[in-house]
């Protein structure tokens, strides 16, 4: 088995004007130049994808979008299609982020449609799952994560699962400064890998990458990455500054 390549992605959420996005990505290119053995992606807001994509043409940093609509084109005011994302050079798209589930009515069904559509258009998917504080305290962490996984992967066959990255993001740890302890995160990552084995195969479960997300910082990344089933991070707040994101990417050197 080839080892799983570490994958660190920055989710900029609804932050950065085009000018600010360009400043950030230029600085990142400098700080990460020559980096090997880790895959890096940034997910700017839609409005900055084109400019950031142009800036990344001579870089190994990959371009990701934060969401997509499942139709290719048509009368869907305000939506962005997978065709458009491909056209801008996006390689990845984040699907099912908890903020989409919480504030924008994302359901298992709509997650599944987005995932299917992304693959149909040659995009790779970062599929997010994770429980709320109430669900964790109610002892429902595993059942919630399982439901979101099964729902999100419903239309994902053996060919597509190889292009899927999973992200475990406990909702109570996102943007709150409360990270899951490495052990808490590691436990759910192990559960997710076992579930992938049951849904697909042992081989696929060993290859699939599972990122952790939720208040990841340069200070806690190393301990999180020491967990055998954590293969990378989906970073929100700490990805908005080049210096802290680069330190996270370079965690092995800390
Ligand atoms: P955070 O966000 O790092 O700001 O907690 C993570 C995410 O939502 O992807």
Boltz pocket constraint, residues with backbone or C-beta under 6 A from the ligand:
constraints:
  - pocket:
      binder: B
      contacts: [[A, 11], [A, 169], [A, 173], [A, 174], [A, 175], [A, 176], [A, 213], [A, 214], [A, 215], [A, 216], [A, 234], [A, 235], [A, 236], [A, 237], [A, 238]]
      max_distance: 6.0
